[in-house]
C-alpha cells in the first residue's frame, strides 16, 4: 500500500510504500539513513546492510541528492526522527538517479539570493520554501472559507481590461489582435461593483498586475489579490469585514500551520497578539503622529513605506487608517459628507513593518459626481460608460477592499521580502524562470 508521508502516523507497525525524492543521506558504517521527501512531509528511512540485498544497500548508500525513488518497509514511532516516525527499509526502487557529473545545484552551503532565484524551480524543494508555500495555501483556503461562509459569491473578473482602475501610469499594455490595445488588470474592483449590484455581496480572487518600477521588498509586478465588494455598505462595513477576515486568517494559520511556522522560526506570539478590535486612527491623526516621530510628511501627502512602518510600530495588531485626502486616492472614492476634501477610504497596516495589507473604502454612488471625477483624473469617459450605468440604474452606497496575498504571507511567515511568498515571483528585473 502506497501512502503519503503525512499519513505515516496512521500506519505505524505496517509495511507500506512511499514514493518521493532523496532529500538528504547520512551514512554510519553498515547503516545508511536516507531522508525521503514526497511533498507532504519528510521521513527518515533506516537501511541496514545485513537486512538488505547487497545491491540494494549499495544503491542507497551511493544515491545522489534529489534522485527519485520508491521505498518499501515497516513504519515505527521514533521521537528523534523528523515527523516522529521512521521506516525500516525492506526494498527500494530508484526511478531516476541524479548523475554525479551534474549534481543537484542547491547544496547545504550558503548560496546568494540571485543564484537561488535563478534556480527557483529547484529551490522550491527546500524545507523553508515548502513551509512558506504551505502557509500561503492555508491563507488562500482561509480567505475562501471566510467569504464562502459569510454570504459572498465568487465572481471571476477579467484579466484583459480596457481602462485603468488604479492609475494610468502603472498599466501593462497588451496588443489585442490587430487593432486594439488592452491592459492587464490592476484590480477586479470595477467589475466587482457591477456584480455586487446583481448578487449583493461578491468577491473575486486572482492575479493582478502593476507596472511599478519598484525594487522594494514589498512589491511584485504580478501578485494575487482578493477583492470583496458589498452593496448597501458604508466605510464602517468595509472596516468590519476587513478586520474579521484578517482575524479569521490568523486563527487558521495558527491552528493548522504551526509546524511550518516553526521551520520558518516565526515568533508566533506576534501573530497571537494581533487581536480584534484593531486600533483605528484618522489620516489627520496619522500625520501628527508621524511628524512627532520625525517624518517629513505634510498634510495632503500619501503615506510612504517608512511612514507605514513608523505608524504601525506602536501596535501589536494591524492598525486601520481612514479618511485620506481625496487627492491621493483613486477617482471612485466617496467623499466624506462633512469634509469633502477627504475620501471615505481605509488602509490596514500590518505590524512589524510589513506595510499595507488592505486598501479599500466606500465608492461613489452619485452619477454626476462620478462623471466629474473621471474627467478630473483625465480618464477616457467612453471606457467607463458601462461603469456609469451602475449609477443610472439602481445606484446604492457600496464599498469593498483589496487584500494582497503576498504581503499577507510575508507578514504571517515573518519574511524579509515578498519574493519568497509566491512560487515564481515577477519583479522589475526578474521574469525567469
C-alpha positions in Angstrom: 0.0 0.0 0.0 1.4 3.4 -1.0 0.8 6.3 1.4 1.9 9.9 1.7 4.5 10.6 4.4 2.0 12.9 6.1 -0.1 9.8 7.0 2.8 7.8 8.4 1.3 8.1 11.9 -1.8 6.2 10.9 0.2 3.2 9.7 2.7 2.6 12.5 3.6 -1.1 12.6 2.5 -1.6 9.0 4.6 -2.2 5.9 3.9 0.5 3.3 5.4 2.0 0.2 6.4 5.7 -0.2 7.3 7.4 -3.5 9.5 10.5 -3.2 12.9 12.1 -3.6 16.1 11.8 -1.7 16.3 15.0 0.5 19.5 14.0 2.3 21.6 11.0 3.1 23.6 10.1 6.2 26.0 7.1 6.4 27.1 5.3 9.6 29.1 2.2 8.8 26.8 -0.6 7.8 23.7 1.6 8.2 22.5 4.4 5.9 19.8 6.9 6.7 18.1 8.2 3.5 15.9 11.2 4.3 12.9 11.0 1.9 10.5 13.8 1.0 7.3 13.4 -1.0 5.7 16.9 -0.9 3.6 16.1 2.1 6.4 15.6 4.6 9.9 14.3 5.3 10.6 10.7 6.5 13.8 9.2 7.8 14.5 5.7 6.5 16.9 3.2 8.0 18.7 0.8 5.6 20.7 -1.9 7.4 23.2 -3.8 5.3 22.6 -7.2 6.9 18.8 -6.9 6.2 19.0 -6.0 2.5 20.4 -7.5 -0.7 23.9 -6.1 -1.2 22.9 -4.4 -4.4 20.0 -2.5 -2.8 22.2 -1.4 0.1 25.0 -0.1 -2.2 22.5 1.7 -4.3 21.0 3.5 -1.4 24.5 4.2 0.1 25.6 5.9 -3.1 22.4 7.6 -4.0 22.7 11.2 -5.1 20.6 14.1 -3.8 17.2 14.6 -5.3 17.2 11.2 -7.0 13.6 9.9 -7.2 12.8 6.5 -5.7 10.2 4.3 -4.2 10.9 2.6 -0.8 9.1 -0.1 0.9 9.3 -1.0 4.6 7.8 -1.1 8.1 6.9 2.2 9.9 7.6 2.7 13.6 7.5 5.5 16.0 10.7 7.3 16.7 10.6 10.6 18.6 14.1 11.7 17.5 13.2 11.4 13.7 11.7 14.2 11.7 7.9 13.8 11.9 8.2 11.3 14.8 8.3 8.1 12.6 10.9 6.1 10.8 10.9 3.4 8.1 12.9 0.2 8.3 13.7 -0.3 4.6 12.9 -3.7 3.1 13.3 -2.8 -0.6 13.9 0.3 -2.8 13.5 1.1 -6.5 15.3 4.0 -8.0 13.2 5.8 -10.6 15.8 8.3 -11.7 19.3 8.7 -10.3 20.8 12.2 -10.5 24.1 11.9 -12.4 27.2 12.6 -10.4 28.7 14.8 -13.2 25.6 17.1 -13.0 24.9 17.2 -9.2 21.9 18.9 -7.7 23.0 22.6 -7.7 21.5 23.7 -4.4 23.7 22.3 -1.6 23.8 22.9 2.2 26.4 25.7 1.7 25.3 29.3 1.5 24.1 30.5 -1.8 23.4 34.1 -2.9 19.8 35.2 -3.4 20.4 35.7 -7.2 21.6 32.1 -7.5 18.6 30.8 -5.6 16.2 32.9 -7.6 17.8 31.7 -10.8 17.2 28.2 -9.6 13.7 28.9 -8.1 12.3 25.9 -9.9 14.6 23.7 -7.6 14.7 26.0 -4.6 11.0 25.3 -4.0 12.1 21.8 -2.8 13.8 23.2 0.3 12.1 22.9 3.7 11.9 26.7 4.1 10.3 27.4 0.7 8.0 24.4 1.2 6.9 25.8 4.6 6.2 29.3 3.1 4.0 27.9 0.3 2.1 25.7 2.7 1.3 28.8 4.8 0.3 30.6 1.6 -2.1 27.7 0.7 -3.6 27.9 4.2 -4.1 31.6 3.9 -5.8 31.2 0.5 -8.1 28.5 1.8 -9.0 30.6 4.8 -9.8 33.6 2.6 -12.2 31.5 0.5 -13.7 29.8 3.6 -14.4 33.2 5.2 -16.2 34.7 2.2 -18.0 31.5 1.3 -19.3 31.2 4.9 -20.5 34.8 5.1 -22.8 35.1 2.1 -20.4 36.2 -0.6 -20.5 34.9 -4.1 -17.3 34.3 -6.0 -17.5 36.0 -9.4 -14.4 36.0 -11.6 -13.4 39.3 -13.3 -11.4 39.9 -16.5 -7.6 39.9 -16.8 -7.8 41.9 -20.0 -9.3 45.3 -19.3 -9.9 48.4 -21.5 -9.1 51.0 -18.9 -7.2 51.8 -15.7 -8.5 51.3 -12.2 -5.6 52.5 -10.0 -3.9 55.0 -12.3 -2.8 55.0 -15.9 1.0 55.1 -15.1 1.1 51.5 -13.8 -0.6 49.6 -16.7 0.9 46.8 -18.7 -0.4 47.2 -22.3 -1.2 44.1 -24.3 -1.7 44.0 -28.1 -5.2 42.5 -28.5 -5.3 41.1 -32.0 -4.6 43.6 -34.8 -6.0 47.0 -33.9 -6.7 47.2 -30.1 -4.6 47.7 -27.1 -5.9 46.3 -23.8 -4.2 46.2 -20.3 -3.5 43.6 -17.7 -5.8 44.2 -14.8 -4.7 46.2 -11.8 -7.8 45.2 -9.9 -11.2 43.5 -10.4 -12.9 46.1 -8.4 -14.9 48.0 -11.1 -16.3 44.7 -12.4 -17.0 43.7 -8.8 -19.1 46.7 -8.3 -21.3 45.5 -11.2 -21.6 42.0 -9.8 -22.4 43.4 -6.3 -25.4 45.1 -7.8 -26.5 41.7 -9.1 -25.6 39.5 -6.1 -25.4 41.8 -3.1 -22.0 40.5 -1.7 -19.3 39.2 -4.0 -15.6 38.6 -4.2 -13.0 38.0 -6.9 -9.7 36.3 -6.4 -6.9 36.3 -9.0 -3.7 37.7 -10.3 -3.3 41.5 -10.7 -0.6 43.5 -12.4 1.2 46.8 -11.6 3.8 48.2 -13.9 5.6 50.0 -11.0 9.3 50.3 -11.4 9.8 49.5 -7.7 12.5 47.4 -6.2 11.3 47.4 -2.6 10.9 44.3 -0.5 7.1 44.8 -0.6 6.5 44.9 -4.3 5.9 42.5 -7.2 4.7 43.3 -10.7 2.3 40.3 -10.6 0.6 39.4 -7.4 -2.7 37.8 -6.2 -5.4 39.8 -4.6 -8.8 39.0 -3.1 -11.4 41.8 -3.5 -14.8 41.7 -1.8 -17.5 44.2 -2.8 -20.8 44.8 -1.0 -24.0 46.6 -2.0 -25.6 48.8 0.7 -22.3 49.1 2.5 -20.6 52.0 4.2 -16.9 52.6 5.2 -17.7 51.1 8.6 -19.0 47.9 6.9 -15.7 47.7 4.9 -13.6 48.1 8.1 -15.6 45.4 9.9 -15.3 42.8 7.1 -11.6 43.6 6.7 -11.0 43.1 10.4 -13.0 39.9 10.6 -11.1 38.5 7.6 -7.6 39.2 9.0 -8.5 37.7 12.4 -10.0 34.6 10.7 -6.8 34.1 8.6 -4.6 34.4 11.6 -6.6 31.9 13.5 -6.5 29.3 10.7 -2.7 29.7 10.2 -2.1 29.3 13.9 -4.4 26.3 14.1 -3.1 24.4 11.1 0.4 25.6 10.2 2.4 25.8 13.4 4.9 23.2 12.2 5.6 25.3 9.1 5.9 28.4 11.2 8.4 26.5 13.4 10.5 25.7 10.3 10.5 29.4 9.5 11.4 30.3 13.1 8.5 32.6 13.2 7.7 34.1 16.6 4.1 33.0 16.8 3.5 35.3 19.8 3.5 38.2 17.3 0.6 36.6 15.5 -1.2 35.6 18.6 -1.1 39.2 19.8 -2.9 40.5 16.7 -6.4 40.5 18.1 -9.6 42.5 17.4 -10.6 45.2 17.7 -7.8 46.7 15.7 -6.7 50.3 16.5 -8.4 52.9 14.3 -6.9 56.3 13.6 -7.7 59.0 11.1 -5.3 60.3 8.4 -5.2 63.6 10.4 -4.0 61.8 13.5 -1.6 59.7 11.5 0.1 62.8 10.1 0.5 64.3 13.6 1.9 61.0 15.0 4.4 60.8 12.1 5.6 64.4 12.4 6.2 63.8 16.1 8.3 60.8 15.1 10.4 62.9 12.8 8.7 62.2 9.4 8.7 65.0 6.9 5.2 64.1 5.7 2.9 67.1 5.3 -0.9 67.0 5.3 -2.1 66.1 1.8 0.7 63.6 1.0 0.3 59.9 0.8 1.9 57.6 3.3 5.2 56.0 2.2 6.6 52.7 3.2 8.6 54.3 6.0 5.6 56.2 7.3 3.6 53.0 7.4 6.3 51.3 9.4 6.5 54.2 11.8 2.8 54.3 12.4 2.4 50.5 12.9 5.4 50.1 15.3 3.3 51.3 18.3 0.8 48.5 17.8 0.8 44.7 18.2 -2.3 44.4 15.9 -2.8 45.8 12.4 -3.9 49.4 12.5 -6.6 51.0 10.4 -6.0 54.5 9.0 -9.1 56.1 7.4 -10.2 59.3 5.6 -7.3 60.1 3.5 -7.2 63.3 1.3 -9.2 62.7 -1.8 -6.3 63.9 -3.9 -4.1 60.8 -3.1 -6.9 58.3 -3.7 -8.4 56.8 -6.8 -11.3 58.6 -8.7 -14.0 56.3 -7.4 -13.8 57.0 -3.6 -16.9 58.6 -2.0 -16.1 61.9 -0.3 -16.7 62.5 3.4 -20.1 64.4 3.7 -18.7 66.6 6.5 -15.3 67.2 4.9 -15.5 66.7 1.1 -11.7 67.1 0.7 -11.4 63.6 2.4 -12.1 60.3 0.9 -14.0 57.5 2.7 -11.1 55.1 2.4 -9.2 52.9 4.8 -5.8 51.2 4.8 -5.0 48.3 7.1 -1.3 48.4 8.0 0.4 45.3 9.4 2.6 45.4 12.4 6.4 44.6 12.3 7.0 46.8 9.3 5.1 44.8 6.7 3.1 47.8 5.3 -0.4 47.9 3.8 -2.3 44.6 3.8 -5.6 46.0 2.8 -6.8 49.1 0.9 -10.4 50.0 0.3 -13.4 52.1 1.2 -16.8 53.4 0.1 -17.4 54.0 -3.6 -19.0 57.0 -5.3 -22.7 56.2 -5.9 -23.8 59.5 -7.4 -23.7 59.7 -11.2 -22.8 63.3 -11.7 -20.0 63.2 -9.1 -18.5 60.1 -10.7 -18.6 61.8 -14.1 -16.8 64.8 -12.7 -14.1 62.7 -11.0 -13.4 60.7 -14.2 -12.8 64.0 -16.0 -10.6 65.3 -13.2 -8.4 62.3 -13.4 -8.1 62.6 -17.2 -9.6 59.2 -17.8 -11.3 58.3 -21.1 -15.0 58.7 -20.4 -16.0 56.3 -23.2 -14.2 53.4 -21.4 -16.4 54.0 -18.3 -19.9 54.1 -19.9 -20.8 50.7 -18.6 -19.4 51.7 -15.1 -21.6 54.8 -15.1 -24.6 52.6 -15.9 -24.3 51.2 -12.4 -25.2 54.8 -11.2 -28.0 55.2 -13.7 -29.9 52.0 -12.7 -30.5 51.5 -9.0 -27.4 53.0 -7.5 -26.8 52.4 -3.8 -24.0 53.2 -1.4 -21.5 50.4 -1.7 -17.9 49.5 -0.8 -15.1 47.0 -0.7 -11.4 46.4 -0.5 -8.4 44.6 -1.9 -6.1 42.4 0.1 -2.7 41.4 -1.3 -1.9 37.7 -0.7 1.8 38.1 -0.9 2.2 40.8 1.7 -0.1 38.8 4.0 2.0 35.7 3.5 5.2 37.7 4.2 3.8 39.0 7.5 2.4 35.6 8.6 5.7 33.9 7.9 8.0 36.8 9.1 9.8 37.0 5.7 12.1 39.9 4.8 10.9 40.0 1.1 7.8 39.2 -0.8 9.8 37.3 -3.5 9.6 34.1 -1.3 5.8 34.3 -1.0 4.9 33.0 -4.4 6.3 30.1 -6.4 7.6 32.1 -9.3 7.8 35.8 -8.5 7.8 38.6 -11.1 9.8 41.7 -10.2 11.2 44.6 -12.0 14.3 42.7 -13.2 13.1 39.2 -12.8 10.8 37.4 -15.3 12.5 33.9 -15.2 12.2 31.1 -14.5 
